[in-house]
Amino acid sequence: MKLFFSFLSIVTITQFLWLQQNKPLKESIIRGNEIYNDFCIQCHLENGEGVAGIFPPLSNSDYLLNNVTESIYGIKYGMEGPITVNGELYDGIMVSQGLDNEEIADVMNYILNSWGNSYDDQLITQSIVNDIEK
């Protein structure tokens, strides 16, 4: 019986520590969802699928997951010119939405962890966004 309670205690402590380590990411994703709904949903749609040939998808996006720094840059400063997303060419303009660095980090955390995207519990921080210069 003592062994059972010892095991249960270890499991409980481990879960608590895991939740505490991932709490900042979960909170950032919640804030990022709100930002996405205010600024991004008009073009990339509720499901992140975008509009074929016009607005690139964010869901299951090979470009996004392979070009995180460039994606942050695009949100921060805007972007134009051709990019290939999931094998399809997009050649449009995305203007900067005027988000601050914390908002950019939050919306990136939301996008990188939604609609089939997985960024392996990595946290985009305000500091990472700060370091990306024009």
BALOBA-1460 file (C-alpha; in Angstrom, 3 decimals):
// residues 134
<rec num="1" residu="m" x="0.000" y="0.000" z="0.000"/>
<rec num="2" residu="k" x="2.875" y="2.356" z="0.823"/>
<rec num="3" residu="l" x="4.368" y="1.621" z="-2.575"/>
<rec num="4" residu="f" x="1.095" y="2.525" z="-4.273"/>
<rec num="5" residu="f" x="0.855" y="5.880" z="-2.488"/>
<rec num="6" residu="s" x="4.505" y="6.605" z="-3.226"/>
<rec num="7" residu="f" x="3.918" y="5.891" z="-6.905"/>
<rec num="8" residu="l" x="0.742" y="8.011" z="-6.914"/>
<rec num="9" residu="s" x="2.625" y="10.889" z="-5.283"/>
<rec num="10" residu="i" x="5.398" y="10.718" z="-7.867"/>
<rec num="11" residu="v" x="2.886" y="10.715" z="-10.736"/>
<rec num="12" residu="t" x="0.996" y="13.654" z="-9.231"/>
<rec num="13" residu="i" x="4.170" y="15.693" z="-8.716"/>
<rec num="14" residu="t" x="5.361" y="14.916" z="-12.248"/>
<rec num="15" residu="q" x="2.049" y="16.033" z="-13.750"/>
<rec num="16" residu="f" x="2.080" y="19.216" z="-11.680"/>
<rec num="17" residu="l" x="5.620" y="20.070" z="-12.808"/>
<rec num="18" residu="w" x="4.776" y="19.366" z="-16.461"/>
<rec num="19" residu="l" x="1.719" y="21.636" z="-16.264"/>
<rec num="20" residu="q" x="3.747" y="24.412" z="-14.634"/>
<rec num="21" residu="q" x="6.422" y="24.194" z="-17.332"/>
<rec num="22" residu="n" x="3.818" y="24.353" z="-20.106"/>
<rec num="23" residu="k" x="1.589" y="26.946" z="-18.448"/>
<rec num="24" residu="p" x="3.218" y="29.928" z="-20.219"/>
<rec num="25" residu="l" x="2.673" y="28.244" z="-23.611"/>
<rec num="26" residu="k" x="-0.952" y="27.405" z="-22.854"/>
<rec num="27" residu="e" x="-1.643" y="30.961" z="-21.675"/>
<rec num="28" residu="s" x="0.091" y="32.394" z="-24.747"/>
<rec num="29" residu="i" x="-2.009" y="30.170" z="-27.028"/>
<rec num="30" residu="i" x="-5.207" y="31.433" z="-25.385"/>
<rec num="31" residu="r" x="-4.144" y="35.064" z="-25.899"/>
<rec num="32" residu="g" x="-2.994" y="34.240" z="-29.433"/>
<rec num="33" residu="n" x="-6.409" y="32.811" z="-30.290"/>
<rec num="34" residu="e" x="-8.002" y="36.156" z="-29.422"/>
<rec num="35" residu="i" x="-5.441" y="38.050" z="-31.515"/>
<rec num="36" residu="y" x="-5.933" y="35.649" z="-34.438"/>
<rec num="37" residu="n" x="-9.690" y="36.230" z="-34.302"/>
<rec num="38" residu="d" x="-9.165" y="40.007" z="-34.322"/>
<rec num="39" residu="f" x="-6.486" y="40.310" z="-37.014"/>
<rec num="40" residu="c" x="-5.888" y="37.136" z="-39.028"/>
<rec num="41" residu="i" x="-9.189" y="35.345" z="-39.451"/>
<rec num="42" residu="q" x="-10.360" y="37.629" z="-42.267"/>
<rec num="43" residu="c" x="-7.761" y="36.233" z="-44.672"/>
<rec num="44" residu="h" x="-6.664" y="32.894" z="-43.228"/>
<rec num="45" residu="l" x="-10.182" y="31.938" z="-42.087"/>
<rec num="46" residu="e" x="-11.427" y="30.309" z="-38.895"/>
<rec num="47" residu="n" x="-9.894" y="26.944" z="-39.706"/>
<rec num="48" residu="g" x="-6.549" y="28.353" z="-40.862"/>
<rec num="49" residu="e" x="-7.048" y="26.992" z="-44.376"/>
<rec num="50" residu="g" x="-6.766" y="30.369" z="-46.132"/>
<rec num="51" residu="v" x="-8.036" y="30.797" z="-49.689"/>
<rec num="52" residu="a" x="-6.294" y="28.717" z="-52.368"/>
<rec num="53" residu="g" x="-4.052" y="30.826" z="-54.563"/>
<rec num="54" residu="i" x="-4.798" y="34.027" z="-52.618"/>
<rec num="55" residu="f" x="-4.194" y="33.634" z="-48.860"/>
<rec num="56" residu="p" x="-1.891" y="30.777" z="-47.862"/>
<rec num="57" residu="p" x="-3.036" y="28.164" z="-45.385"/>
<rec num="58" residu="l" x="-1.702" y="28.163" z="-41.856"/>
<rec num="59" residu="s" x="-3.145" y="24.742" z="-41.055"/>
<rec num="60" residu="n" x="-0.701" y="21.912" z="-41.705"/>
<rec num="61" residu="s" x="1.567" y="24.503" z="-43.328"/>
<rec num="62" residu="d" x="5.000" y="23.275" z="-44.372"/>
<rec num="63" residu="y" x="6.146" y="26.869" z="-44.931"/>
<rec num="64" residu="l" x="5.132" y="27.976" z="-41.462"/>
<rec num="65" residu="l" x="6.817" y="25.100" z="-39.633"/>
<rec num="66" residu="n" x="9.991" y="25.278" z="-41.753"/>
<rec num="67" residu="n" x="10.259" y="29.086" z="-41.749"/>
<rec num="68" residu="v" x="9.317" y="30.213" z="-38.246"/>
<rec num="69" residu="t" x="11.665" y="33.222" z="-38.245"/>
<rec num="70" residu="e" x="10.417" y="34.371" z="-41.656"/>
<rec num="71" residu="s" x="6.822" y="33.914" z="-40.489"/>
<rec num="72" residu="i" x="7.450" y="36.058" z="-37.407"/>
<rec num="73" residu="y" x="9.121" y="38.653" z="-39.653"/>
<rec num="74" residu="g" x="6.059" y="38.655" z="-41.917"/>
<rec num="75" residu="i" x="3.694" y="39.316" z="-39.026"/>
<rec num="76" residu="k" x="5.996" y="41.962" z="-37.566"/>
<rec num="77" residu="y" x="6.876" y="43.901" z="-40.726"/>
<rec num="78" residu="g" x="4.598" y="42.509" z="-43.420"/>
<rec num="79" residu="m" x="5.748" y="40.485" z="-46.397"/>
<rec num="80" residu="e" x="5.374" y="40.379" z="-50.133"/>
<rec num="81" residu="g" x="6.627" y="38.270" z="-52.959"/>
<rec num="82" residu="p" x="6.351" y="34.623" z="-53.847"/>
<rec num="83" residu="i" x="6.287" y="31.853" z="-51.262"/>
<rec num="84" residu="t" x="5.391" y="28.214" z="-51.740"/>
<rec num="85" residu="v" x="3.085" y="26.669" z="-49.167"/>
<rec num="86" residu="n" x="2.235" y="22.976" z="-49.329"/>
<rec num="87" residu="g" x="3.340" y="22.921" z="-52.974"/>
<rec num="88" residu="e" x="1.209" y="25.892" z="-54.056"/>
<rec num="89" residu="l" x="2.664" y="29.256" z="-55.079"/>
<rec num="90" residu="y" x="1.373" y="32.428" z="-53.389"/>
<rec num="91" residu="d" x="2.507" y="35.846" z="-54.579"/>
<rec num="92" residu="g" x="0.645" y="38.435" z="-52.592"/>
<rec num="93" residu="i" x="1.115" y="41.077" z="-49.965"/>
<rec num="94" residu="m" x="0.542" y="40.768" z="-46.239"/>
<rec num="95" residu="v" x="0.683" y="44.099" z="-44.454"/>
<rec num="96" residu="s" x="1.885" y="44.490" z="-40.902"/>
<rec num="97" residu="q" x="-1.046" y="44.499" z="-38.502"/>
<rec num="98" residu="g" x="0.698" y="46.770" z="-35.985"/>
<rec num="99" residu="l" x="0.940" y="44.120" z="-33.276"/>
<rec num="100" residu="d" x="3.471" y="44.522" z="-30.499"/>
<rec num="101" residu="n" x="6.121" y="41.861" z="-29.949"/>
<rec num="102" residu="e" x="4.216" y="40.073" z="-27.190"/>
<rec num="103" residu="e" x="1.092" y="39.883" z="-29.365"/>
<rec num="104" residu="i" x="3.177" y="38.521" z="-32.249"/>
<rec num="105" residu="a" x="4.653" y="35.842" z="-29.969"/>
<rec num="106" residu="d" x="1.178" y="34.900" z="-28.736"/>
<rec num="107" residu="v" x="-0.379" y="34.641" z="-32.193"/>
<rec num="108" residu="m" x="2.600" y="32.608" z="-33.433"/>
<rec num="109" residu="n" x="2.209" y="30.216" z="-30.491"/>
<rec num="110" residu="y" x="-1.471" y="29.858" z="-31.343"/>
<rec num="111" residu="i" x="-0.831" y="29.260" z="-35.063"/>
<rec num="112" residu="l" x="2.076" y="26.866" z="-34.461"/>
<rec num="113" residu="n" x="-0.099" y="24.719" z="-32.190"/>
<rec num="114" residu="s" x="-3.449" y="24.733" z="-34.031"/>
<rec num="115" residu="w" x="-5.086" y="22.934" z="-36.970"/>
<rec num="116" residu="g" x="-2.669" y="20.018" z="-37.066"/>
<rec num="117" residu="n" x="0.471" y="22.112" z="-36.573"/>
<rec num="118" residu="s" x="2.771" y="21.013" z="-33.776"/>
<rec num="119" residu="y" x="5.788" y="22.971" z="-32.604"/>
<rec num="120" residu="d" x="6.845" y="20.400" z="-29.983"/>
<rec num="121" residu="d" x="5.872" y="22.489" z="-26.944"/>
<rec num="122" residu="q" x="8.391" y="25.176" z="-27.897"/>
<rec num="123" residu="l" x="7.486" y="28.672" z="-26.783"/>
<rec num="124" residu="i" x="7.909" y="31.692" z="-29.041"/>
<rec num="125" residu="t" x="8.765" y="34.475" z="-26.608"/>
<rec num="126" residu="q" x="8.651" y="38.241" z="-26.809"/>
<rec num="127" residu="s" x="12.456" y="38.141" z="-26.665"/>
<rec num="128" residu="i" x="12.633" y="35.989" z="-29.805"/>
<rec num="129" residu="v" x="10.367" y="38.453" z="-31.626"/>
<rec num="130" residu="n" x="12.425" y="41.402" z="-30.325"/>
<rec num="131" residu="d" x="15.548" y="39.921" z="-31.916"/>
<rec num="132" residu="i" x="14.020" y="39.827" z="-35.409"/>
<rec num="133" residu="e" x="14.983" y="43.054" z="-37.120"/>
<rec num="134" residu="k" x="14.046" y="44.596" z="-40.437"/>
